[in-house]
């Protein structure tokens, strides 16, 4: 195999590997399992900018330990305690977020 083709194959393989392992699993659809305060930053001492109502479907954009940044359909975005969030499975079952990986965009 010519040197040039080998280098392209190696470069493409490396790019796919990086995208596979670095791309976050977030921007997932979630649901509020219980009401929660939406804050400007992750932590109980930060300003509340809105409320997340139980049953609201949201986008989970990123998470840190105990906190996730969510986007609501009404446009109010911010940080919510991960204990208030969950996912809806393919048959409609709701699951809590047991383990929240650390992800910062």
C-alpha positions, 0 to 999 in steps of 0.5 A: 500500500502506498505511503500516502494512502496508509497515512490517510487511513491512519488519520481517518481511523484516529479521527473516528476513534477520537469522536467515538470516545470524546463526543459527549452522551448529552443533549439527551431528553429527560424528564423532571421526576419532581419539582426543582429550582432552576439556578444560574450556576450549579449550587444551592447558593446561586440565584433561582431563575425559574422552577422545573415542574414535575413531568416537564420534558427537558433537554439535559445539556451537560452535568457536573456532580449532583447538577445538570444544565437543562433546557426547557420548552418555555426557554428557561434554562439553567442548573437543576439538582440531578436528583430531580431528573430522570429519563423516559424509557422506550416503553414509557418507564421513568428511571432516575439518574443514578450516575451522572458523569461529569461533562463540561462543554 
